[in-house]
Amino acid sequence: MAIDFGTKRVGVAVTDSLRIIASGLTTVPNKEIYTFLKTYLEQETVEIIVVGHPQRSNGKASPIQNLIDKFVATIKKQHPTIQVTTFNEQFTSLRAKEAIFKSGAKKKKRRNKALVDTISAAIILQDYMEENFW
């Protein structure tokens, strides 16, 4: 599972059991992410949660970094049997917007920020799998 954490919305993606392809699952309002994870993890087997970690080109921390660190710490505390890691999410939103545009989506769909967050989570997960499992 991958998470693209945001202050308003959180994009969530999952992969198949063979770890071949990542797919966007949903976008959850930030206030509801812990409840969503609790319910989802009770119903599905998840070995690892990959949280997008914004790394800037200049090496400085992102303004959202502290919130992501707290989020990761909370997930680890609430779900101690599941491995939680972070992964560079640099340019995932841009790549998600490009993918939506290239898909031929109408203007209204291209402006859907929730869709961008879900696709960003899928990109984070796909990149993580390519770097760590193949």
N, CA, C and O atoms as CSV, one atom per row, in Angstrom:
chain,resi,resn,atom,element,x,y,z
A,1,MET,N,N,0.854,-1.169,0.000
A,1,MET,CA,C,0.000,0.000,0.000
A,1,MET,C,C,0.898,1.229,0.000
A,1,MET,O,O,1.945,1.245,0.647
A,2,ALA,N,N,0.478,2.257,-0.732
A,2,ALA,CA,C,1.190,3.532,-0.722
A,2,ALA,C,C,0.223,4.643,-0.375
A,2,ALA,O,O,-0.970,4.579,-0.670
A,3,ILE,N,N,0.774,5.666,0.263
A,3,ILE,CA,C,-0.023,6.803,0.692
A,3,ILE,C,C,0.649,8.087,0.227
A,3,ILE,O,O,1.837,8.311,0.458
A,4,ASP,N,N,-0.146,8.925,-0.437
A,4,ASP,CA,C,0.290,10.269,-0.795
A,4,ASP,C,C,-0.412,11.200,0.183
A,4,ASP,O,O,-1.563,11.586,-0.019
A,5,PHE,N,N,0.308,11.556,1.252
A,5,PHE,CA,C,-0.257,12.321,2.354
A,5,PHE,C,C,-0.406,13.789,1.983
A,5,PHE,O,O,0.505,14.398,1.423
A,6,GLY,N,N,-1.552,14.339,2.300
A,6,GLY,CA,C,-1.805,15.757,2.100
A,6,GLY,C,C,-2.604,16.308,3.263
A,6,GLY,O,O,-3.229,15.548,4.003
A,7,THR,N,N,-2.592,17.610,3.429
A,7,THR,CA,C,-3.297,18.218,4.555
A,7,THR,C,C,-4.814,18.197,4.383
A,7,THR,O,O,-5.552,18.282,5.365
A,8,LYS,N,N,-5.281,18.085,3.141
A,8,LYS,CA,C,-6.724,18.007,2.882
A,8,LYS,C,C,-7.165,16.600,2.491
A,8,LYS,O,O,-8.178,16.098,2.977
A,9,ARG,N,N,-6.387,15.969,1.600
A,9,ARG,CA,C,-6.726,14.643,1.074
A,9,ARG,C,C,-5.509,13.739,1.147
A,9,ARG,O,O,-4.363,14.191,1.134
A,10,VAL,N,N,-5.797,12.446,1.225
A,10,VAL,CA,C,-4.737,11.440,1.247
A,10,VAL,C,C,-5.034,10.428,0.144
A,10,VAL,O,O,-6.059,9.747,0.174
A,11,GLY,N,N,-4.128,10.339,-0.827
A,11,GLY,CA,C,-4.278,9.360,-1.894
A,11,GLY,C,C,-3.786,8.008,-1.428
A,11,GLY,O,O,-2.776,7.915,-0.729
A,12,VAL,N,N,-4.495,6.958,-1.812
A,12,VAL,CA,C,-4.148,5.597,-1.396
A,12,VAL,C,C,-4.080,4.702,-2.633
A,12,VAL,O,O,-4.950,4.750,-3.502
A,13,ALA,N,N,-3.027,3.887,-2.691
A,13,ALA,CA,C,-2.867,2.931,-3.789
A,13,ALA,C,C,-2.466,1.587,-3.209
A,13,ALA,O,O,-1.906,1.503,-2.116
A,14,VAL,N,N,-2.761,0.547,-3.955
A,14,VAL,CA,C,-2.410,-0.814,-3.541
A,14,VAL,C,C,-1.835,-1.553,-4.750
A,14,VAL,O,O,-1.889,-1.072,-5.882
A,15,THR,N,N,-1.294,-2.717,-4.479
A,15,THR,CA,C,-0.769,-3.551,-5.548
A,15,THR,C,C,-1.386,-4.943,-5.454
A,15,THR,O,O,-1.996,-5.303,-4.447
A,16,ASP,N,N,-1.220,-5.699,-6.500
A,16,ASP,CA,C,-1.678,-7.085,-6.497
A,16,ASP,C,C,-0.729,-7.913,-5.631
A,16,ASP,O,O,0.340,-7.434,-5.254
A,17,SER,N,N,-1.109,-9.134,-5.317
A,17,SER,CA,C,-0.305,-9.978,-4.422
A,17,SER,C,C,1.061,-10.325,-5.006
A,17,SER,O,O,1.983,-10.641,-4.255
A,18,LEU,N,N,1.210,-10.273,-6.320
A,18,LEU,CA,C,2.496,-10.577,-6.949
A,18,LEU,C,C,3.380,-9.334,-7.098
A,18,LEU,O,O,4.507,-9.418,-7.586
A,19,ARG,N,N,2.860,-8.201,-6.679
A,19,ARG,CA,C,3.589,-6.926,-6.749
A,19,ARG,C,C,4.010,-6.579,-8.177
A,19,ARG,O,O,5.146,-6.181,-8.432
A,20,ILE,N,N,3.071,-6.740,-9.088
A,20,ILE,CA,C,3.362,-6.455,-10.490
A,20,ILE,C,C,2.982,-5.023,-10.848
A,20,ILE,O,O,3.755,-4.306,-11.485
A,21,ILE,N,N,1.791,-4.616,-10.436
A,21,ILE,CA,C,1.340,-3.269,-10.827
A,21,ILE,C,C,0.592,-2.598,-9.679
A,21,ILE,O,O,-0.195,-3.220,-8.966
A,22,ALA,N,N,0.866,-1.321,-9.533
A,22,ALA,CA,C,0.173,-0.514,-8.531
A,22,ALA,C,C,-1.074,0.092,-9.152
A,22,ALA,O,O,-1.083,0.460,-10.326
A,23,SER,N,N,-2.120,0.191,-8.351
A,23,SER,CA,C,-3.378,0.782,-8.805
A,23,SER,C,C,-3.879,1.748,-7.756
A,23,SER,O,O,-3.799,1.482,-6.557
A,24,GLY,N,N,-4.395,2.867,-8.216
A,24,GLY,CA,C,-5.007,3.801,-7.286
A,24,GLY,C,C,-6.231,3.172,-6.659
A,24,GLY,O,O,-7.039,2.556,-7.354
A,25,LEU,N,N,-6.377,3.317,-5.359
A,25,LEU,CA,C,-7.519,2.742,-4.649
A,25,LEU,C,C,-8.579,3.804,-4.378
A,25,LEU,O,O,-9.738,3.646,-4.764
A,26,THR,N,N,-8.181,4.877,-3.719
A,26,THR,CA,C,-9.140,5.909,-3.344
A,26,THR,C,C,-8.406,7.144,-2.850
A,26,THR,O,O,-7.183,7.154,-2.713
A,27,THR,N,N,-9.174,8.165,-2.591
A,27,THR,CA,C,-8.685,9.354,-1.901
A,27,THR,C,C,-9.578,9.536,-0.684
A,27,THR,O,O,-10.804,9.471,-0.771
A,28,VAL,N,N,-8.932,9.765,0.452
A,28,VAL,CA,C,-9.642,9.867,1.724
A,28,VAL,C,C,-9.408,11.260,2.301
A,28,VAL,O,O,-8.285,11.762,2.251
A,29,PRO,N,N,-10.441,11.892,2.846
A,29,PRO,CA,C,-10.198,13.159,3.535
A,29,PRO,C,C,-9.169,12.953,4.656
A,29,PRO,O,O,-9.212,11.939,5.354
A,30,ASN,N,N,-8.270,13.882,4.827
A,30,ASN,CA,C,-7.202,13.754,5.814
A,30,ASN,C,C,-7.734,13.381,7.191
A,30,ASN,O,O,-7.134,12.555,7.880
A,31,LYS,N,N,-8.835,13.967,7.597
A,31,LYS,CA,C,-9.410,13.720,8.924
A,31,LYS,C,C,-9.869,12.275,9.108
A,31,LYS,O,O,-10.042,11.819,10.239
A,32,GLU,N,N,-10.067,11.558,8.015
A,32,GLU,CA,C,-10.619,10.200,8.087
A,32,GLU,C,C,-9.592,9.105,7.800
A,32,GLU,O,O,-9.952,7.929,7.765
A,33,ILE,N,N,-8.317,9.464,7.593
A,33,ILE,CA,C,-7.344,8.471,7.146
A,33,ILE,C,C,-7.082,7.379,8.179
A,33,ILE,O,O,-6.933,6.217,7.802
A,34,TYR,N,N,-7.021,7.705,9.450
A,34,TYR,CA,C,-6.739,6.672,10.453
A,34,TYR,C,C,-7.883,5.671,10.553
A,34,TYR,O,O,-7.646,4.472,10.697
A,35,THR,N,N,-9.114,6.152,10.478
A,35,THR,CA,C,-10.276,5.258,10.488
A,35,THR,C,C,-10.278,4.391,9.236
A,35,THR,O,O,-10.530,3.188,9.306
A,36,PHE,N,N,-9.996,5.008,8.085
A,36,PHE,CA,C,-9.920,4.246,6.836
A,36,PHE,C,C,-8.875,3.140,6.936
A,36,PHE,O,O,-9.148,1.990,6.592
A,37,LEU,N,N,-7.678,3.490,7.407
A,37,LEU,CA,C,-6.610,2.483,7.506
A,37,LEU,C,C,-6.988,1.355,8.457
A,37,LEU,O,O,-6.750,0.185,8.157
A,38,LYS,N,N,-7.565,1.692,9.582
A,38,LYS,CA,C,-7.975,0.654,10.547
A,38,LYS,C,C,-8.934,-0.332,9.889
A,38,LYS,O,O,-8.744,-1.545,9.980
A,39,THR,N,N,-9.948,0.181,9.238
A,39,THR,CA,C,-10.941,-0.678,8.579
A,39,THR,C,C,-10.303,-1.491,7.456
A,39,THR,O,O,-10.508,-2.701,7.369
A,40,TYR,N,N,-9.540,-0.834,6.609
A,40,TYR,CA,C,-8.920,-1.510,5.467
A,40,TYR,C,C,-7.968,-2.612,5.933
A,40,TYR,O,O,-7.989,-3.721,5.400
A,41,LEU,N,N,-7.142,-2.307,6.916
A,41,LEU,CA,C,-6.140,-3.275,7.383
A,41,LEU,C,C,-6.767,-4.445,8.134
A,41,LEU,O,O,-6.150,-5.504,8.243
A,42,GLU,N,N,-7.966,-4.275,8.648
A,42,GLU,CA,C,-8.698,-5.387,9.270
A,42,GLU,C,C,-9.245,-6.344,8.208
A,42,GLU,O,O,-9.449,-7.527,8.480
A,43,GLN,N,N,-9.481,-5.830,7.000
A,43,GLN,CA,C,-10.101,-6.621,5.943
A,43,GLN,C,C,-9.108,-7.172,4.928
A,43,GLN,O,O,-9.367,-8.202,4.306
A,44,GLU,N,N,-7.975,-6.498,4.755
A,44,GLU,CA,C,-7.009,-6.873,3.723
A,44,GLU,C,C,-5.632,-7.132,4.328
A,44,GLU,O,O,-5.288,-6.583,5.375
A,45,THR,N,N,-4.858,-7.968,3.658
A,45,THR,CA,C,-3.492,-8.227,4.082
A,45,THR,C,C,-2.575,-7.193,3.442
A,45,THR,O,O,-2.518,-7.062,2.220
A,46,VAL,N,N,-1.868,-6.470,4.283
A,46,VAL,CA,C,-0.918,-5.460,3.825
A,46,VAL,C,C,0.403,-5.737,4.527
A,46,VAL,O,O,0.464,-5.785,5.756
A,47,GLU,N,N,1.455,-5.920,3.743
A,47,GLU,CA,C,2.767,-6.205,4.312
A,47,GLU,C,C,3.549,-4.937,4.620
A,47,GLU,O,O,4.318,-4.889,5.580
A,48,ILE,N,N,3.350,-3.927,3.811
A,48,ILE,CA,C,4.122,-2.693,3.963
A,48,ILE,C,C,3.282,-1.503,3.535
A,48,ILE,O,O,2.493,-1.578,2.593
A,49,ILE,N,N,3.470,-0.406,4.251
A,49,ILE,CA,C,2.843,0.855,3.876
A,49,ILE,C,C,3.970,1.805,3.505
A,49,ILE,O,O,4.868,2.067,4.306
A,50,VAL,N,N,3.911,2.313,2.286
A,50,VAL,CA,C,4.914,3.243,1.775
A,50,VAL,C,C,4.287,4.632,1.754
A,50,VAL,O,O,3.288,4.863,1.073
A,51,VAL,N,N,4.878,5.540,2.497
A,51,VAL,CA,C,4.352,6.901,2.574
A,51,VAL,C,C,5.255,7.819,1.756
A,51,VAL,O,O,6.473,7.828,1.935
A,52,GLY,N,N,4.656,8.579,0.871
A,52,GLY,CA,C,5.416,9.515,0.060
A,52,GLY,C,C,6.128,10.539,0.922
A,52,GLY,O,O,5.541,11.123,1.833
A,53,HIS,N,N,7.388,10.746,0.626
A,53,HIS,CA,C,8.249,11.650,1.386
A,53,HIS,C,C,8.774,12.713,0.430
A,53,HIS,O,O,9.593,12.408,-0.437
A,54,PRO,N,N,8.317,13.957,0.573
A,54,PRO,CA,C,8.737,14.988,-0.375
A,54,PRO,C,C,10.190,15.407,-0.146
A,54,PRO,O,O,10.526,15.962,0.900
A,55,GLN,N,N,11.025,15.143,-1.109
A,55,GLN,CA,C,12.426,15.556,-1.032
A,55,GLN,C,C,12.648,16.662,-2.042
A,55,GLN,O,O,12.373,16.497,-3.231
A,56,ARG,N,N,13.136,17.766,-1.575
A,56,ARG,CA,C,13.409,18.895,-2.464
A,56,ARG,C,C,14.787,18.745,-3.090
A,56,ARG,O,O,15.681,18.130,-2.508
A,57,SER,N,N,14.946,19.298,-4.248
A,57,SER,CA,C,16.219,19.243,-4.967
A,57,SER,C,C,17.350,19.912,-4.189
A,57,SER,O,O,18.507,19.506,-4.297
A,58,ASN,N,N,17.014,20.936,-3.406
A,58,ASN,CA,C,18.033,21.668,-2.661
A,58,ASN,C,C,18.355,21.037,-1.305
A,58,ASN,O,O,19.186,21.564,-0.566
A,59,GLY,N,N,17.717,19.928,-0.972
A,59,GLY,CA,C,17.992,19.212,0.269
A,59,GLY,C,C,17.239,19.731,1.482
A,59,GLY,O,O,17.299,19.120,2.549
A,60,LYS,N,N,16.532,20.840,1.341
A,60,LYS,CA,C,15.781,21.391,2.467
A,60,LYS,C,C,14.481,20.617,2.669
A,60,LYS,O,O,13.917,20.050,1.732
A,61,ALA,N,N,14.027,20.611,3.914
A,61,ALA,CA,C,12.793,19.900,4.254
A,61,ALA,C,C,11.585,20.618,3.658
A,61,ALA,O,O,11.556,21.845,3.562
A,62,SER,N,N,10.609,19.841,3.270
A,62,SER,CA,C,9.348,20.369,2.763
A,62,SER,C,C,8.533,20.933,3.931
A,62,SER,O,O,8.686,20.470,5.061
A,63,PRO,N,N,7.674,21.922,3.680
A,63,PRO,CA,C,6.837,22.467,4.750
A,63,PRO,C,C,5.925,21.418,5.398
A,63,PRO,O,O,5.520,21.573,6.550
A,64,ILE,N,N,5.608,20.369,4.667
A,64,ILE,CA,C,4.713,19.328,5.177
A,64,ILE,C,C,5.479,18.196,5.880
A,64,ILE,O,O,4.863,17.272,6.412
A,65,GLN,N,N,6.796,18.264,5.883
A,65,GLN,CA,C,7.619,17.173,6.405
A,65,GLN,C,C,7.269,16.784,7.838
A,65,GLN,O,O,7.157,15.595,8.139
A,66,ASN,N,N,7.095,17.763,8.728
A,66,ASN,CA,C,6.773,17.449,10.127
A,66,ASN,C,C,5.458,16.687,10.236
A,66,ASN,O,O,5.337,15.760,11.036
A,67,LEU,N,N,4.475,17.080,9.430
A,67,LEU,CA,C,3.182,16.392,9.451
A,67,LEU,C,C,3.317,14.951,8.966
A,67,LEU,O,O,2.688,14.045,9.514
A,68,ILE,N,N,4.136,14.743,7.940
A,68,ILE,CA,C,4.347,13.388,7.429
A,68,ILE,C,C,5.065,12.534,8.468
A,68,ILE,O,O,4.720,11.367,8.655
A,69,ASP,N,N,6.051,13.098,9.138
A,69,ASP,CA,C,6.767,12.364,10.186
A,69,ASP,C,C,5.816,11.935,11.311
A,69,ASP,O,O,5.886,10.804,11.792
A,70,LYS,N,N,4.937,12.838,11.721
A,70,LYS,CA,C,3.945,12.508,12.764
A,70,LYS,C,C,2.973,11.440,12.261
A,70,LYS,O,O,2.607,10.529,13.003
A,71,PHE,N,N,2.564,11.556,11.012
A,71,PHE,CA,C,1.657,10.581,10.409
A,71,PHE,C,C,2.286,9.192,10.403
A,71,PHE,O,O,1.648,8.217,10.799
A,72,VAL,N,N,3.536,9.102,9.954
A,72,VAL,CA,C,4.245,7.816,9.918
A,72,VAL,C,C,4.373,7.239,11.331
A,72,VAL,O,O,4.151,6.045,11.535
A,73,ALA,N,N,4.726,8.073,12.294
A,73,ALA,CA,C,4.875,7.604,13.681
A,73,ALA,C,C,3.548,7.068,14.225
A,73,ALA,O,O,3.523,6.058,14.927
A,74,THR,N,N,2.460,7.742,13.900
A,74,THR,CA,C,1.142,7.296,14.363
A,74,THR,C,C,0.756,5.961,13.731
A,74,THR,O,O,0.241,5.076,14.414
A,75,ILE,N,N,1.004,5.814,12.433
A,75,ILE,CA,C,0.686,4.539,11.774
A,75,ILE,C,C,1.495,3.410,12.408
A,75,ILE,O,O,0.953,2.338,12.679
A,76,LYS,N,N,2.774,3.638,12.643
A,76,LYS,CA,C,3.625,2.610,13.258
A,76,LYS,C,C,3.102,2.222,14.636
A,76,LYS,O,O,3.125,1.048,15.006
A,77,LYS,N,N,2.635,3.203,15.389
A,77,LYS,CA,C,2.112,2.939,16.738
A,77,LYS,C,C,0.785,2.183,16.678
A,77,LYS,O,O,0.558,1.256,17.455
A,78,GLN,N,N,-0.086,2.580,15.756
A,78,GLN,CA,C,-1.408,1.959,15.644
A,78,GLN,C,C,-1.366,0.570,15.004
A,78,GLN,O,O,-2.224,-0.269,15.280
A,79,HIS,N,N,-0.368,0.330,14.149
A,79,HIS,CA,C,-0.280,-0.934,13.412
A,79,HIS,C,C,1.155,-1.474,13.510
A,79,HIS,O,O,1.868,-1.511,12.507
A,80,PRO,N,N,1.577,-1.889,14.695
A,80,PRO,CA,C,2.986,-2.270,14.910
A,80,PRO,C,C,3.447,-3.497,14.131
A,80,PRO,O,O,4.651,-3.712,13.998
A,81,THR,N,N,2.538,-4.295,13.621
A,81,THR,CA,C,2.936,-5.501,12.883
A,81,THR,C,C,3.158,-5.240,11.395
A,81,THR,O,O,3.593,-6.130,10.664
A,82,ILE,N,N,2.862,-4.028,10.952
A,82,ILE,CA,C,3.019,-3.691,9.537
A,82,ILE,C,C,4.236,-2.780,9.371
A,82,ILE,O,O,4.397,-1.798,10.096
A,83,GLN,N,N,5.074,-3.119,8.417
A,83,GLN,CA,C,6.241,-2.293,8.118
A,83,GLN,C,C,5.772,-0.995,7.475
A,83,GLN,O,O,4.937,-1.008,6.570
A,84,VAL,N,N,6.312,0.122,7.944
A,84,VAL,CA,C,5.985,1.426,7.384
A,84,VAL,C,C,7.301,2.089,6.986
A,84,VAL,O,O,8.242,2.146,7.778
A,85,THR,N,N,7.358,2.583,5.765
A,85,THR,CA,C,8.565,3.237,5.276
A,85,THR,C,C,8.174,4.462,4.473
A,85,THR,O,O,7.014,4.631,4.098
A,86,THR,N,N,9.143,5.307,4.216
A,86,THR,CA,C,8.900,6.469,3.365
A,86,THR,C,C,9.676,6.289,2.068
A,86,THR,O,O,10.648,5.537,2.000
A,87,PHE,N,N,9.217,7.003,1.037
A,87,PHE,CA,C,9.846,6.898,-0.273
A,87,PHE,C,C,9.721,8.241,-0.974
A,87,PHE,O,O,8.699,8.917,-0.862
A,88,ASN,N,N,10.745,8.613,-1.681
A,88,ASN,CA,C,10.779,9.901,-2.380
A,88,ASN,C,C,9.590,10.052,-3.330
A,88,ASN,O,O,9.368,9.226,-4.215
A,89,GLU,N,N,8.848,11.110,-3.122
A,89,GLU,CA,C,7.681,11.355,-3.976
A,89,GLU,C,C,7.872,12.560,-4.885
A,89,GLU,O,O,6.906,13.095,-5.429
A,90,GLN,N,N,9.102,12.978,-5.047
A,90,GLN,CA,C,9.382,14.162,-5.856
A,90,GLN,C,C,8.798,14.019,-7.264
A,90,GLN,O,O,9.032,13.018,-7.941
A,91,PHE,N,N,8.062,14.994,-7.683
A,91,PHE,CA,C,7.445,15.100,-9.016
A,91,PHE,C,C,6.282,14.136,-9.257
A,91,PHE,O,O,5.819,14.034,-10.393
A,92,THR,N,N,5.790,13.425,-8.236
A,92,THR,CA,C,4.691,12.489,-8.499
A,92,THR,C,C,3.405,13.207,-8.898
A,92,THR,O,O,2.670,12.718,-9.756
A,93,SER,N,N,3.128,14.347,-8.296
A,93,SER,CA,C,1.905,15.078,-8.678
A,93,SER,C,C,1.994,15.550,-10.127
A,93,SER,O,O,1.015,15.475,-10.869
A,94,LEU,N,N,3.141,16.022,-10.521
A,94,LEU,CA,C,3.345,16.448,-11.905
A,94,LEU,C,C,3.184,15.258,-12.855
A,94,LEU,O,O,2.527,15.366,-13.890
A,95,ARG,N,N,3.783,14.136,-12.496
A,95,ARG,CA,C,3.659,12.930,-13.331
A,95,ARG,C,C,2.210,12.450,-13.389
A,95,ARG,O,O,1.754,11.981,-14.432
A,96,ALA,N,N,1.485,12.565,-12.272
A,96,ALA,CA,C,0.074,12.165,-12.254
A,96,ALA,C,C,-0.749,13.055,-13.174
A,96,ALA,O,O,-1.594,12.568,-13.925
A,97,LYS,N,N,-0.501,14.355,-13.114
A,97,LYS,CA,C,-1.224,15.293,-13.991
A,97,LYS,C,C,-0.931,15.005,-15.462
A,97,LYS,O,O,-1.828,15.066,-16.302
A,98,GLU,N,N,0.325,14.691,-15.768
A,98,GLU,CA,C,0.688,14.342,-17.147
A,98,GLU,C,C,-0.038,13.076,-17.596
A,98,GLU,O,O,-0.526,13.005,-18.724
A,99,ALA,N,N,-0.110,12.085,-16.719
A,99,ALA,CA,C,-0.787,10.829,-17.066
A,99,ALA,C,C,-2.267,11.065,-17.331
A,99,ALA,O,O,-2.835,10.500,-18.265
A,100,ILE,N,N,-2.886,11.897,-16.511
A,100,ILE,CA,C,-4.302,12.212,-16.711
A,100,ILE,C,C,-4.495,12.936,-18.039
A,100,ILE,O,O,-5.417,12.626,-18.794
A,101,PHE,N,N,-3.631,13.890,-18.317
A,101,PHE,CA,C,-3.709,14.640,-19.575
A,101,PHE,C,C,-3.529,13.714,-20.772
A,101,PHE,O,O,-4.299,13.780,-21.730
A,102,LYS,N,N,-2.512,12.848,-20.719
A,102,LYS,CA,C,-2.229,11.939,-21.830
A,102,LYS,C,C,-3.330,10.904,-22.037
A,102,LYS,O,O,-3.469,10.338,-23.121
A,103,SER,N,N,-4.109,10.664,-20.984
A,103,SER,CA,C,-5.196,9.693,-21.119
A,103,SER,C,C,-6.357,10.256,-21.934
A,103,SER,O,O,-7.288,9.534,-22.289
A,104,GLY,N,N,-6.289,11.553,-22.224
A,104,GLY,CA,C,-7.354,12.172,-23.003
A,104,GLY,C,C,-8.525,12.628,-22.154
A,104,GLY,O,O,-9.607,12.899,-22.676
A,105,ALA,N,N,-8.316,12.712,-20.845
A,105,ALA,CA,C,-9.395,13.111,-19.944
A,105,ALA,C,C,-9.864,14.531,-20.245
A,105,ALA,O,O,-9.083,15.395,-20.644
A,106,LYS,N,N,-11.128,14.740,-20.046
A,106,LYS,CA,C,-11.713,16.065,-20.242
A,106,LYS,C,C,-11.163,17.031,-19.194
A,106,LYS,O,O,-10.611,16.611,-18.177
A,107,LYS,N,N,-11.320,18.315,-19.452
A,107,LYS,CA,C,-10.776,19.360,-18.579
A,107,LYS,C,C,-11.259,19.207,-17.134
A,107,LYS,O,O,-10.474,19.378,-16.201
A,108,LYS,N,N,-12.517,18.895,-16.944
A,108,LYS,CA,C,-13.074,18.754,-15.594
A,108,LYS,C,C,-12.368,17.635,-14.832
A,108,LYS,O,O,-12.052,17.790,-13.652
A,109,LYS,N,N,-12.124,16.529,-15.491
A,109,LYS,CA,C,-11.453,15.402,-14.845
A,109,LYS,C,C,-9.990,15.746,-14.550
A,109,LYS,O,O,-9.450,15.322,-13.528
A,110,ARG,N,N,-9.351,16.504,-15.430
A,110,ARG,CA,C,-7.950,16.887,-15.224
A,110,ARG,C,C,-7.792,17.801,-14.021
A,110,ARG,O,O,-6.712,17.862,-13.433
A,111,ARG,N,N,-8.839,18.508,-13.647
A,111,ARG,CA,C,-8.804,19.411,-12.492
A,111,ARG,C,C,-9.160,18.705,-11.183
A,111,ARG,O,O,-9.106,19.321,-10.119
A,112,ASN,N,N,-9.517,17.445,-11.247
A,112,ASN,CA,C,-9.926,16.687,-10.072
A,112,ASN,C,C,-8.706,16.379,-9.198
A,112,ASN,O,O,-7.937,15.467,-9.501
A,113,LYS,N,N,-8.533,17.137,-8.119
A,113,LYS,CA,C,-7.359,16.976,-7.254
A,113,LYS,C,C,-7.348,15.618,-6.548
A,113,LYS,O,O,-6.278,15.072,-6.281
A,114,ALA,N,N,-8.502,15.080,-6.249
A,114,ALA,CA,C,-8.561,13.760,-5.620
A,114,ALA,C,C,-8.008,12.694,-6.561
A,114,ALA,O,O,-7.310,11.780,-6.122
A,115,LEU,N,N,-8.313,12.806,-7.840
A,115,LEU,CA,C,-7.780,11.862,-8.823
A,115,LEU,C,C,-6.259,11.979,-8.899
A,115,LEU,O,O,-5.561,10.969,-8.977
A,116,VAL,N,N,-5.751,13.198,-8.878
A,116,VAL,CA,C,-4.304,13.416,-8.899
A,116,VAL,C,C,-3.660,12.753,-7.681
A,116,VAL,O,O,-2.610,12.123,-7.805
A,117,ASP,N,N,-4.276,12.889,-6.510
A,117,ASP,CA,C,-3.723,12.287,-5.289
A,117,ASP,C,C,-3.709,10.760,-5.366
A,117,ASP,O,O,-2.746,10.124,-4.936
A,118,THR,N,N,-4.760,10.180,-5.907
A,118,THR,CA,C,-4.831,8.724,-6.039
A,118,THR,C,C,-3.779,8.221,-7.021
A,118,THR,O,O,-3.095,7.235,-6.747
A,119,ILE,N,N,-3.650,8.880,-8.138
A,119,ILE,CA,C,-2.650,8.472,-9.135
A,119,ILE,C,C,-1.241,8.709,-8.598
A,119,ILE,O,O,-0.339,7.913,-8.863
A,120,SER,N,N,-1.043,9.782,-7.855
A,120,SER,CA,C,0.266,10.032,-7.242
A,120,SER,C,C,0.644,8.897,-6.308
A,120,SER,O,O,1.796,8.463,-6.299
A,121,ALA,N,N,-0.303,8.410,-5.523
A,121,ALA,CA,C,-0.040,7.281,-4.628
A,121,ALA,C,C,0.343,6.041,-5.431
A,121,ALA,O,O,1.237,5.292,-5.034
A,122,ALA,N,N,-0.330,5.824,-6.558
A,122,ALA,CA,C,0.004,4.676,-7.409
A,122,ALA,C,C,1.412,4.811,-7.986
A,122,ALA,O,O,2.136,3.822,-8.093
A,123,ILE,N,N,1.797,6.018,-8.353
A,123,ILE,CA,C,3.153,6.246,-8.878
A,123,ILE,C,C,4.190,5.999,-7.786
A,123,ILE,O,O,5.223,5.379,-8.041
A,124,ILE,N,N,3.926,6.476,-6.581
A,124,ILE,CA,C,4.835,6.232,-5.454
A,124,ILE,C,C,5.023,4.735,-5.263
A,124,ILE,O,O,6.151,4.263,-5.123
A,125,LEU,N,N,3.922,3.984,-5.257
A,125,LEU,CA,C,4.001,2.545,-5.036
A,125,LEU,C,C,4.717,1.835,-6.178
A,125,LEU,O,O,5.546,0.956,-5.940
A,126,GLN,N,N,4.406,2.206,-7.406
A,126,GLN,CA,C,5.057,1.568,-8.556
A,126,GLN,C,C,6.561,1.837,-8.537
A,126,GLN,O,O,7.358,0.929,-8.772
A,127,ASP,N,N,6.948,3.076,-8.261
A,127,ASP,CA,C,8.371,3.419,-8.188
A,127,ASP,C,C,9.058,2.648,-7.057
A,127,ASP,O,O,10.175,2.158,-7.220
A,128,TYR,N,N,8.381,2.548,-5.916
A,128,TYR,CA,C,8.960,1.806,-4.786
A,128,TYR,C,C,9.175,0.338,-5.140
A,128,TYR,O,O,10.223,-0.238,-4.845
A,129,MET,N,N,8.168,-0.259,-5.778
A,129,MET,CA,C,8.282,-1.670,-6.157
A,129,MET,C,C,9.402,-1.871,-7.157
A,129,MET,O,O,10.171,-2.824,-7.033
A,130,GLU,N,N,9.512,-1.001,-8.141
A,130,GLU,CA,C,10.558,-1.124,-9.147
A,130,GLU,C,C,11.944,-1.016,-8.518
A,130,GLU,O,O,12.873,-1.708,-8.937
A,131,GLU,N,N,12.085,-0.167,-7.533
A,131,GLU,CA,C,13.378,0.013,-6.890
A,131,GLU,C,C,13.717,-1.091,-5.886
A,131,GLU,O,O,14.892,-1.381,-5.662
A,132,ASN,N,N,12.704,-1.704,-5.283
A,132,ASN,CA,C,12.969,-2.638,-4.185
A,132,ASN,C,C,12.661,-4.110,-4.459
A,132,ASN,O,O,13.156,-4.983,-3.747
A,133,PHE,N,N,11.857,-4.396,-5.471
A,133,PHE,CA,C,11.468,-5.795,-5.667
A,133,PHE,C,C,11.879,-6.365,-7.007
A,133,PHE,O,O,11.794,-7.579,-7.195
A,134,TRP,N,N,12.316,-5.554,-7.940
A,134,TRP,CA,C,12.639,-6.096,-9.263
A,134,TRP,C,C,14.105,-6.022,-9.525
A,134,TRP,O,O,14.563,-6.432,-10.591
